[in-house]
Amino acid sequence: QVQLVESGGGSVQPGGSVNLTCLASGFGFEFSQNAMSWVRQAPGKGLEWIASLTADGSYSKYIRFVEGRFTISRDNAKNTLFLQMNNLEADDTATYFCAEGWGKGGTRGPGTRVTVSE
């Protein structure tokens, strides 16, 4: 079973940038053979899918309102998934989770919180 641990969250001003990291581990889990995703949950709202990336990193897909601002990437040699977030807005305030697989339904980590405010 996979274990996922996110890091890199914090407080940032509007227009700023944050780079999130997710380290994957687990007996029998082959990171390089699995698509991975980022999802988020804003205060008082449900879980929202943000982006997904194929196992080999060749294809990615984003929810429309983060396209051009967020970039999902991975380092299969280090079992690590990234989310580079630029030009952050107040509505991006949320707890961010990495998730196994494509979409928001897979195993998630405990999350890392990003707060965007003046």
Phi and psi in radians as a Rosetta constraint file:
Dihedral C 1 N 2 CA 2 C 2 CIRCULARHARMONIC -1.445 0.35
Dihedral N 2 CA 2 C 2 N 3 CIRCULARHARMONIC 2.505 0.35
Dihedral C 2 N 3 CA 3 C 3 CIRCULARHARMONIC -2.028 0.35
Dihedral N 3 CA 3 C 3 N 4 CIRCULARHARMONIC 2.327 0.35
Dihedral C 3 N 4 CA 4 C 4 CIRCULARHARMONIC -2.180 0.35
Dihedral N 4 CA 4 C 4 N 5 CIRCULARHARMONIC 2.338 0.35
Dihedral C 4 N 5 CA 5 C 5 CIRCULARHARMONIC -2.309 0.35
Dihedral N 5 CA 5 C 5 N 6 CIRCULARHARMONIC 2.066 0.35
Dihedral C 5 N 6 CA 6 C 6 CIRCULARHARMONIC -1.621 0.35
Dihedral N 6 CA 6 C 6 N 7 CIRCULARHARMONIC 2.667 0.35
Dihedral C 6 N 7 CA 7 C 7 CIRCULARHARMONIC -2.684 0.35
Dihedral N 7 CA 7 C 7 N 8 CIRCULARHARMONIC 2.919 0.35
Dihedral C 7 N 8 CA 8 C 8 CIRCULARHARMONIC 1.870 0.35
Dihedral N 8 CA 8 C 8 N 9 CIRCULARHARMONIC -0.075 0.35
Dihedral C 8 N 9 CA 9 C 9 CIRCULARHARMONIC -1.263 0.35
Dihedral N 9 CA 9 C 9 N 10 CIRCULARHARMONIC 3.032 0.35
Dihedral C 9 N 10 CA 10 C 10 CIRCULARHARMONIC 2.841 0.35
Dihedral N 10 CA 10 C 10 N 11 CIRCULARHARMONIC -2.875 0.35
Dihedral C 10 N 11 CA 11 C 11 CIRCULARHARMONIC -1.785 0.35
Dihedral N 11 CA 11 C 11 N 12 CIRCULARHARMONIC 2.435 0.35
Dihedral C 11 N 12 CA 12 C 12 CIRCULARHARMONIC -2.589 0.35
Dihedral N 12 CA 12 C 12 N 13 CIRCULARHARMONIC 2.628 0.35
Dihedral C 12 N 13 CA 13 C 13 CIRCULARHARMONIC -1.409 0.35
Dihedral N 13 CA 13 C 13 N 14 CIRCULARHARMONIC 2.714 0.35
Dihedral C 13 N 14 CA 14 C 14 CIRCULARHARMONIC -0.924 0.35
Dihedral N 14 CA 14 C 14 N 15 CIRCULARHARMONIC 2.395 0.35
Dihedral C 14 N 15 CA 15 C 15 CIRCULARHARMONIC 1.577 0.35
Dihedral N 15 CA 15 C 15 N 16 CIRCULARHARMONIC -0.165 0.35
Dihedral C 15 N 16 CA 16 C 16 CIRCULARHARMONIC -1.429 0.35
Dihedral N 16 CA 16 C 16 N 17 CIRCULARHARMONIC -3.081 0.35
Dihedral C 16 N 17 CA 17 C 17 CIRCULARHARMONIC -2.291 0.35
Dihedral N 17 CA 17 C 17 N 18 CIRCULARHARMONIC 2.632 0.35
Dihedral C 17 N 18 CA 18 C 18 CIRCULARHARMONIC -2.499 0.35
Dihedral N 18 CA 18 C 18 N 19 CIRCULARHARMONIC 2.489 0.35
Dihedral C 18 N 19 CA 19 C 19 CIRCULARHARMONIC -2.063 0.35
Dihedral N 19 CA 19 C 19 N 20 CIRCULARHARMONIC 1.993 0.35
Dihedral C 19 N 20 CA 20 C 20 CIRCULARHARMONIC -1.613 0.35
Dihedral N 20 CA 20 C 20 N 21 CIRCULARHARMONIC 2.591 0.35
Dihedral C 20 N 21 CA 21 C 21 CIRCULARHARMONIC -2.232 0.35
Dihedral N 21 CA 21 C 21 N 22 CIRCULARHARMONIC 2.502 0.35
Dihedral C 21 N 22 CA 22 C 22 CIRCULARHARMONIC -2.305 0.35
Dihedral N 22 CA 22 C 22 N 23 CIRCULARHARMONIC 2.104 0.35
Dihedral C 22 N 23 CA 23 C 23 CIRCULARHARMONIC -1.759 0.35
Dihedral N 23 CA 23 C 23 N 24 CIRCULARHARMONIC 2.203 0.35
Dihedral C 23 N 24 CA 24 C 24 CIRCULARHARMONIC -1.845 0.35
Dihedral N 24 CA 24 C 24 N 25 CIRCULARHARMONIC 2.472 0.35
Dihedral C 24 N 25 CA 25 C 25 CIRCULARHARMONIC -2.645 0.35
Dihedral N 25 CA 25 C 25 N 26 CIRCULARHARMONIC 3.038 0.35
Dihedral C 25 N 26 CA 26 C 26 CIRCULARHARMONIC 2.402 0.35
Dihedral N 26 CA 26 C 26 N 27 CIRCULARHARMONIC 2.381 0.35
Dihedral C 26 N 27 CA 27 C 27 CIRCULARHARMONIC -1.110 0.35
Dihedral N 27 CA 27 C 27 N 28 CIRCULARHARMONIC 2.219 0.35
Dihedral C 27 N 28 CA 28 C 28 CIRCULARHARMONIC 1.461 0.35
Dihedral N 28 CA 28 C 28 N 29 CIRCULARHARMONIC -0.069 0.35
Dihedral C 28 N 29 CA 29 C 29 CIRCULARHARMONIC -1.662 0.35
Dihedral N 29 CA 29 C 29 N 30 CIRCULARHARMONIC 2.090 0.35
Dihedral C 29 N 30 CA 30 C 30 CIRCULARHARMONIC -1.772 0.35
Dihedral N 30 CA 30 C 30 N 31 CIRCULARHARMONIC 1.705 0.35
Dihedral C 30 N 31 CA 31 C 31 CIRCULARHARMONIC -0.947 0.35
Dihedral N 31 CA 31 C 31 N 32 CIRCULARHARMONIC -0.743 0.35
Dihedral C 31 N 32 CA 32 C 32 CIRCULARHARMONIC -1.206 0.35
Dihedral N 32 CA 32 C 32 N 33 CIRCULARHARMONIC -0.138 0.35
Dihedral C 32 N 33 CA 33 C 33 CIRCULARHARMONIC -1.881 0.35
Dihedral N 33 CA 33 C 33 N 34 CIRCULARHARMONIC 0.116 0.35
Dihedral C 33 N 34 CA 34 C 34 CIRCULARHARMONIC -2.149 0.35
Dihedral N 34 CA 34 C 34 N 35 CIRCULARHARMONIC 2.325 0.35
Dihedral C 34 N 35 CA 35 C 35 CIRCULARHARMONIC -1.096 0.35
Dihedral N 35 CA 35 C 35 N 36 CIRCULARHARMONIC 2.681 0.35
Dihedral C 35 N 36 CA 36 C 36 CIRCULARHARMONIC -2.382 0.35
Dihedral N 36 CA 36 C 36 N 37 CIRCULARHARMONIC 2.748 0.35
Dihedral C 36 N 37 CA 37 C 37 CIRCULARHARMONIC -2.452 0.35
Dihedral N 37 CA 37 C 37 N 38 CIRCULARHARMONIC 2.833 0.35
Dihedral C 37 N 38 CA 38 C 38 CIRCULARHARMONIC -2.046 0.35
Dihedral N 38 CA 38 C 38 N 39 CIRCULARHARMONIC 2.388 0.35
Dihedral C 38 N 39 CA 39 C 39 CIRCULARHARMONIC -2.309 0.35
Dihedral N 39 CA 39 C 39 N 40 CIRCULARHARMONIC 2.876 0.35
Dihedral C 39 N 40 CA 40 C 40 CIRCULARHARMONIC -2.524 0.35
Dihedral N 40 CA 40 C 40 N 41 CIRCULARHARMONIC 2.800 0.35
Dihedral C 40 N 41 CA 41 C 41 CIRCULARHARMONIC -2.382 0.35
Dihedral N 41 CA 41 C 41 N 42 CIRCULARHARMONIC 1.968 0.35
Dihedral C 41 N 42 CA 42 C 42 CIRCULARHARMONIC -1.380 0.35
Dihedral N 42 CA 42 C 42 N 43 CIRCULARHARMONIC 2.755 0.35
Dihedral C 42 N 43 CA 43 C 43 CIRCULARHARMONIC -0.957 0.35
Dihedral N 43 CA 43 C 43 N 44 CIRCULARHARMONIC 2.190 0.35
Dihedral C 43 N 44 CA 44 C 44 CIRCULARHARMONIC 1.340 0.35
Dihedral N 44 CA 44 C 44 N 45 CIRCULARHARMONIC 0.136 0.35
Dihedral C 44 N 45 CA 45 C 45 CIRCULARHARMONIC -2.145 0.35
Dihedral N 45 CA 45 C 45 N 46 CIRCULARHARMONIC 3.000 0.35
Dihedral C 45 N 46 CA 46 C 46 CIRCULARHARMONIC -1.466 0.35
Dihedral N 46 CA 46 C 46 N 47 CIRCULARHARMONIC 3.091 0.35
Dihedral C 46 N 47 CA 47 C 47 CIRCULARHARMONIC -1.260 0.35
Dihedral N 47 CA 47 C 47 N 48 CIRCULARHARMONIC 2.350 0.35
Dihedral C 47 N 48 CA 48 C 48 CIRCULARHARMONIC -2.220 0.35
Dihedral N 48 CA 48 C 48 N 49 CIRCULARHARMONIC 2.206 0.35
Dihedral C 48 N 49 CA 49 C 49 CIRCULARHARMONIC -1.255 0.35
Dihedral N 49 CA 49 C 49 N 50 CIRCULARHARMONIC 2.422 0.35
Dihedral C 49 N 50 CA 50 C 50 CIRCULARHARMONIC -1.957 0.35
Dihedral N 50 CA 50 C 50 N 51 CIRCULARHARMONIC -0.886 0.35
Dihedral C 50 N 51 CA 51 C 51 CIRCULARHARMONIC -2.809 0.35
Dihedral N 51 CA 51 C 51 N 52 CIRCULARHARMONIC 2.672 0.35
Dihedral C 51 N 52 CA 52 C 52 CIRCULARHARMONIC -2.370 0.35
Dihedral N 52 CA 52 C 52 N 53 CIRCULARHARMONIC 2.722 0.35
Dihedral C 52 N 53 CA 53 C 53 CIRCULARHARMONIC -2.470 0.35
Dihedral N 53 CA 53 C 53 N 54 CIRCULARHARMONIC 2.368 0.35
Dihedral C 53 N 54 CA 54 C 54 CIRCULARHARMONIC -1.156 0.35
Dihedral N 54 CA 54 C 54 N 55 CIRCULARHARMONIC 2.897 0.35
Dihedral C 54 N 55 CA 55 C 55 CIRCULARHARMONIC -1.031 0.35
Dihedral N 55 CA 55 C 55 N 56 CIRCULARHARMONIC -0.658 0.35
Dihedral C 55 N 56 CA 56 C 56 CIRCULARHARMONIC -1.598 0.35
Dihedral N 56 CA 56 C 56 N 57 CIRCULARHARMONIC 0.029 0.35
Dihedral C 56 N 57 CA 57 C 57 CIRCULARHARMONIC 1.336 0.35
Dihedral N 57 CA 57 C 57 N 58 CIRCULARHARMONIC 0.203 0.35
Dihedral C 57 N 58 CA 58 C 58 CIRCULARHARMONIC -1.511 0.35
Dihedral N 58 CA 58 C 58 N 59 CIRCULARHARMONIC -0.323 0.35
Dihedral C 58 N 59 CA 59 C 59 CIRCULARHARMONIC -2.424 0.35
Dihedral N 59 CA 59 C 59 N 60 CIRCULARHARMONIC 2.331 0.35
Dihedral C 59 N 60 CA 60 C 60 CIRCULARHARMONIC -2.318 0.35
Dihedral N 60 CA 60 C 60 N 61 CIRCULARHARMONIC 2.770 0.35
Dihedral C 60 N 61 CA 61 C 61 CIRCULARHARMONIC -2.499 0.35
Dihedral N 61 CA 61 C 61 N 62 CIRCULARHARMONIC 2.506 0.35
Dihedral C 61 N 62 CA 62 C 62 CIRCULARHARMONIC -2.265 0.35
Dihedral N 62 CA 62 C 62 N 63 CIRCULARHARMONIC 2.650 0.35
Dihedral C 62 N 63 CA 63 C 63 CIRCULARHARMONIC -1.185 0.35
Dihedral N 63 CA 63 C 63 N 64 CIRCULARHARMONIC 2.550 0.35
Dihedral C 63 N 64 CA 64 C 64 CIRCULARHARMONIC -0.974 0.35
Dihedral N 64 CA 64 C 64 N 65 CIRCULARHARMONIC -0.706 0.35
Dihedral C 64 N 65 CA 65 C 65 CIRCULARHARMONIC -1.405 0.35
Dihedral N 65 CA 65 C 65 N 66 CIRCULARHARMONIC 0.049 0.35
Dihedral C 65 N 66 CA 66 C 66 CIRCULARHARMONIC -1.984 0.35
Dihedral N 66 CA 66 C 66 N 67 CIRCULARHARMONIC -0.115 0.35
Dihedral C 66 N 67 CA 67 C 67 CIRCULARHARMONIC -1.010 0.35
Dihedral N 67 CA 67 C 67 N 68 CIRCULARHARMONIC 2.336 0.35
Dihedral C 67 N 68 CA 68 C 68 CIRCULARHARMONIC 1.509 0.35
Dihedral N 68 CA 68 C 68 N 69 CIRCULARHARMONIC -0.246 0.35
Dihedral C 68 N 69 CA 69 C 69 CIRCULARHARMONIC -1.933 0.35
Dihedral N 69 CA 69 C 69 N 70 CIRCULARHARMONIC -0.642 0.35
Dihedral C 69 N 70 CA 70 C 70 CIRCULARHARMONIC -1.912 0.35
Dihedral N 70 CA 70 C 70 N 71 CIRCULARHARMONIC 2.557 0.35
Dihedral C 70 N 71 CA 71 C 71 CIRCULARHARMONIC -2.348 0.35
Dihedral N 71 CA 71 C 71 N 72 CIRCULARHARMONIC 2.157 0.35
Dihedral C 71 N 72 CA 72 C 72 CIRCULARHARMONIC -1.684 0.35
Dihedral N 72 CA 72 C 72 N 73 CIRCULARHARMONIC 2.411 0.35
Dihedral C 72 N 73 CA 73 C 73 CIRCULARHARMONIC -2.657 0.35
Dihedral N 73 CA 73 C 73 N 74 CIRCULARHARMONIC 3.014 0.35
Dihedral C 73 N 74 CA 74 C 74 CIRCULARHARMONIC -2.645 0.35
Dihedral N 74 CA 74 C 74 N 75 CIRCULARHARMONIC 2.724 0.35
Dihedral C 74 N 75 CA 75 C 75 CIRCULARHARMONIC -2.169 0.35
Dihedral N 75 CA 75 C 75 N 76 CIRCULARHARMONIC 1.721 0.35
Dihedral C 75 N 76 CA 76 C 76 CIRCULARHARMONIC -1.172 0.35
Dihedral N 76 CA 76 C 76 N 77 CIRCULARHARMONIC -0.468 0.35
Dihedral C 76 N 77 CA 77 C 77 CIRCULARHARMONIC -1.175 0.35
Dihedral N 77 CA 77 C 77 N 78 CIRCULARHARMONIC -0.409 0.35
Dihedral C 77 N 78 CA 78 C 78 CIRCULARHARMONIC -2.001 0.35
Dihedral N 78 CA 78 C 78 N 79 CIRCULARHARMONIC 0.186 0.35
Dihedral C 78 N 79 CA 79 C 79 CIRCULARHARMONIC 0.902 0.35
Dihedral N 79 CA 79 C 79 N 80 CIRCULARHARMONIC 0.739 0.35
Dihedral C 79 N 80 CA 80 C 80 CIRCULARHARMONIC -2.234 0.35
Dihedral N 80 CA 80 C 80 N 81 CIRCULARHARMONIC 2.394 0.35
Dihedral C 80 N 81 CA 81 C 81 CIRCULARHARMONIC -1.978 0.35
Dihedral N 81 CA 81 C 81 N 82 CIRCULARHARMONIC 2.518 0.35
Dihedral C 81 N 82 CA 82 C 82 CIRCULARHARMONIC -2.196 0.35
Dihedral N 82 CA 82 C 82 N 83 CIRCULARHARMONIC 2.721 0.35
Dihedral C 82 N 83 CA 83 C 83 CIRCULARHARMONIC -2.423 0.35
Dihedral N 83 CA 83 C 83 N 84 CIRCULARHARMONIC 1.871 0.35
Dihedral C 83 N 84 CA 84 C 84 CIRCULARHARMONIC -1.555 0.35
Dihedral N 84 CA 84 C 84 N 85 CIRCULARHARMONIC 2.116 0.35
Dihedral C 84 N 85 CA 85 C 85 CIRCULARHARMONIC -2.049 0.35
Dihedral N 85 CA 85 C 85 N 86 CIRCULARHARMONIC 2.082 0.35
Dihedral C 85 N 86 CA 86 C 86 CIRCULARHARMONIC -2.045 0.35
Dihedral N 86 CA 86 C 86 N 87 CIRCULARHARMONIC 2.835 0.35
Dihedral C 86 N 87 CA 87 C 87 CIRCULARHARMONIC 0.861 0.35
Dihedral N 87 CA 87 C 87 N 88 CIRCULARHARMONIC 0.896 0.35
Dihedral C 87 N 88 CA 88 C 88 CIRCULARHARMONIC -1.180 0.35
Dihedral N 88 CA 88 C 88 N 89 CIRCULARHARMONIC 2.571 0.35
Dihedral C 88 N 89 CA 89 C 89 CIRCULARHARMONIC -2.095 0.35
Dihedral N 89 CA 89 C 89 N 90 CIRCULARHARMONIC 2.849 0.35
Dihedral C 89 N 90 CA 90 C 90 CIRCULARHARMONIC -1.002 0.35
Dihedral N 90 CA 90 C 90 N 91 CIRCULARHARMONIC -0.618 0.35
Dihedral C 90 N 91 CA 91 C 91 CIRCULARHARMONIC -1.220 0.35
Dihedral N 91 CA 91 C 91 N 92 CIRCULARHARMONIC -0.140 0.35
Dihedral C 91 N 92 CA 92 C 92 CIRCULARHARMONIC -1.461 0.35
Dihedral N 92 CA 92 C 92 N 93 CIRCULARHARMONIC -0.081 0.35
Dihedral C 92 N 93 CA 93 C 93 CIRCULARHARMONIC -1.065 0.35
Dihedral N 93 CA 93 C 93 N 94 CIRCULARHARMONIC 2.131 0.35
Dihedral C 93 N 94 CA 94 C 94 CIRCULARHARMONIC -3.082 0.35
Dihedral N 94 CA 94 C 94 N 95 CIRCULARHARMONIC 2.978 0.35
Dihedral C 94 N 95 CA 95 C 95 CIRCULARHARMONIC -1.636 0.35
Dihedral N 95 CA 95 C 95 N 96 CIRCULARHARMONIC 2.235 0.35
Dihedral C 95 N 96 CA 96 C 96 CIRCULARHARMONIC -1.822 0.35
Dihedral N 96 CA 96 C 96 N 97 CIRCULARHARMONIC 2.341 0.35
Dihedral C 96 N 97 CA 97 C 97 CIRCULARHARMONIC -2.161 0.35
Dihedral N 97 CA 97 C 97 N 98 CIRCULARHARMONIC 2.473 0.35
Dihedral C 97 N 98 CA 98 C 98 CIRCULARHARMONIC -1.624 0.35
Dihedral N 98 CA 98 C 98 N 99 CIRCULARHARMONIC 2.645 0.35
Dihedral C 98 N 99 CA 99 C 99 CIRCULARHARMONIC -2.420 0.35
Dihedral N 99 CA 99 C 99 N 100 CIRCULARHARMONIC 2.504 0.35
Dihedral C 99 N 100 CA 100 C 100 CIRCULARHARMONIC -1.245 0.35
Dihedral N 100 CA 100 C 100 N 101 CIRCULARHARMONIC 2.406 0.35
Dihedral C 100 N 101 CA 101 C 101 CIRCULARHARMONIC 1.560 0.35
Dihedral N 101 CA 101 C 101 N 102 CIRCULARHARMONIC -3.037 0.35
Dihedral C 101 N 102 CA 102 C 102 CIRCULARHARMONIC -1.707 0.35
Dihedral N 102 CA 102 C 102 N 103 CIRCULARHARMONIC 2.122 0.35
Dihedral C 102 N 103 CA 103 C 103 CIRCULARHARMONIC 1.821 0.35
Dihedral N 103 CA 103 C 103 N 104 CIRCULARHARMONIC -2.885 0.35
Dihedral C 103 N 104 CA 104 C 104 CIRCULARHARMONIC -1.856 0.35
Dihedral N 104 CA 104 C 104 N 105 CIRCULARHARMONIC 0.124 0.35
Dihedral C 104 N 105 CA 105 C 105 CIRCULARHARMONIC -1.596 0.35
Dihedral N 105 CA 105 C 105 N 106 CIRCULARHARMONIC -0.149 0.35
Dihedral C 105 N 106 CA 106 C 106 CIRCULARHARMONIC -1.438 0.35
Dihedral N 106 CA 106 C 106 N 107 CIRCULARHARMONIC 3.100 0.35
Dihedral C 106 N 107 CA 107 C 107 CIRCULARHARMONIC -0.993 0.35
Dihedral N 107 CA 107 C 107 N 108 CIRCULARHARMONIC 2.375 0.35
Dihedral C 107 N 108 CA 108 C 108 CIRCULARHARMONIC -2.069 0.35
Dihedral N 108 CA 108 C 108 N 109 CIRCULARHARMONIC 2.801 0.35
Dihedral C 108 N 109 CA 109 C 109 CIRCULARHARMONIC -1.473 0.35
Dihedral N 109 CA 109 C 109 N 110 CIRCULARHARMONIC -3.049 0.35
Dihedral C 109 N 110 CA 110 C 110 CIRCULARHARMONIC -1.289 0.35
Dihedral N 110 CA 110 C 110 N 111 CIRCULARHARMONIC -0.298 0.35
Dihedral C 110 N 111 CA 111 C 111 CIRCULARHARMONIC 1.636 0.35
Dihedral N 111 CA 111 C 111 N 112 CIRCULARHARMONIC 2.830 0.35
Dihedral C 111 N 112 CA 112 C 112 CIRCULARHARMONIC -2.396 0.35
Dihedral N 112 CA 112 C 112 N 113 CIRCULARHARMONIC 2.371 0.35
Dihedral C 112 N 113 CA 113 C 113 CIRCULARHARMONIC -1.610 0.35
Dihedral N 113 CA 113 C 113 N 114 CIRCULARHARMONIC 2.389 0.35
Dihedral C 113 N 114 CA 114 C 114 CIRCULARHARMONIC -2.096 0.35
Dihedral N 114 CA 114 C 114 N 115 CIRCULARHARMONIC 2.187 0.35
Dihedral C 114 N 115 CA 115 C 115 CIRCULARHARMONIC -2.058 0.35
Dihedral N 115 CA 115 C 115 N 116 CIRCULARHARMONIC 2.168 0.35
Dihedral C 115 N 116 CA 116 C 116 CIRCULARHARMONIC -1.961 0.35
Dihedral N 116 CA 116 C 116 N 117 CIRCULARHARMONIC 1.944 0.35
Dihedral C 116 N 117 CA 117 C 117 CIRCULARHARMONIC -2.747 0.35
Dihedral N 117 CA 117 C 117 N 118 CIRCULARHARMONIC 2.843 0.35
